[in-house]
Amino acid sequence: MWAMGVVTFGSIMYYIEEDQPESEFNSILKACWWAVVTMSTVGYGDLYPTSVPGKLVGSVVVFLSMVFMALPMTIIVSKFSRAYEEMKEPNQMVGGALEDRQGSHQGSQLSINGKPDVESGHDKLHPP
């Protein structure tokens, strides 16, 4: 998709700037180089549009390239953050389970419903 934008905007810029006397857009290949540099937001400054329509197209190219580069980055970063949080959660659960085993509930016998087994007399949390 990015390559299509380079060829498309490079060709458009070539046809807009080819008749300008001070323009260095003398081939579609050079115009595609300008599109690569502009769309990647490097901006060497070796090629630049001189006509008003060329400057307008250049502005559109910069805006669209920022949108197409920034939008995927926000999605990638949000997915990475979500995956990192999900990766941290099991570690917290394991740590909590270890605390329960080593904490105050050590040695207590629980019935099926999770309450101390008082009927059998094995409630070690509250001895008689």
N, C-alpha and C positions, 0 to 999 in steps of 0.2 A: 504494500500500500504506500509505503514511504517512497519507494522507487517510482511508483506511478506519479506521485506528487512532484518528484524531482523532474521527471521528463515533461510532465504537463506544464508546470510553472516555468521551467527552463525554456520550453518552446514558446510559451506566451511572451516571456520576457524578451526573447530573441526577436520575435516579430514586432514587438512594441518598440524596441530600441535600435533595430537595425538601420533605420534611416537617420538617426541622430548623429551629427558630425563629431561630437566629443565622446560618443559611446564606444566602449571596448567590447561590446557584445557582437563580435563579428562571426560567430558560429554558434550553432545550437549546443555543441559540446561545452563551449565556454559558459553559455547561459545555464546549462545543467550544473556546471561546477558552481556557479553563483547560487543556484537553488540548493545544492548540497550544503554549502557553507551557511547560507541563510536559514535553511530549515533546521540545521543542527545547532543553531544559535551561536556559532563560532564567530562569524562576521569578520573575516580577515581585512576587508576593505580594499582588496585588490580590484574587485569589480563592483560597480554600483550603478544604479539607474540614474539617468540624467534628465529624462523627460518627466512631466507631471504624471501621465498615465503609468509610466514605469515605476515611479515612486509609490503610487497608490497600490499597484500590484505587489510591490515589495512589502508594503505595510500589511497587506492581506496575507501574504505568505508568512511573514513573521508571526502574525496573530494566530493563524491556523496551525503553524508548527508548534507554537507554545501550547495550544489546546491539545493537539494530538500527542505531544510529549508529556505534558503535565497531567492530563487525565489518566493515562495508564499508570503513571507513577503513583498517584494517589490510591488507585485501586490496588496496586501491588503492595504498597506500604500498609494499607488497611488490612489486607489479607495476611501479611506477615505478622502484624500486631495481633490479630485474632488467633493465628496459629501459635504464636508465642504464649499468649495467655492460656490457650487450651493445653499447651505443653506444661505450663506451670501448675495448673489445677491438679493433675494426678499426683504431683510431688507433694502438694500441700495436703492432699487426702492421705497419702502414705504417712506423712509426718504426724498428722492428727491421729491416725490409727496407732502409731507407735506410742504416742503420748498416752492414749487410753490404756494400752497394755502395761505401760510402766507407771501409770499414775495411780490415783486413789481407788480405781476399780480393780486393782490387782487381786486375783483370787476369788472374786465374787462369782456366784453362780446365778445365772439369770434364767428365768423361765422362757417359754416360747414367746410371750407377749413383751419381753424385754424388761419386766419388773423383777426385783429380787425374789428368789424362790423362798418365801417365808414359810409356806406350809410344810416343807420337808425339813425345816430347821437348819437349812444350810445358808442362811443369810449372814455372810461374813462381814458385810458392811455395818450391820447393826447387831452385834452379838447380844445374847440375852443378859 
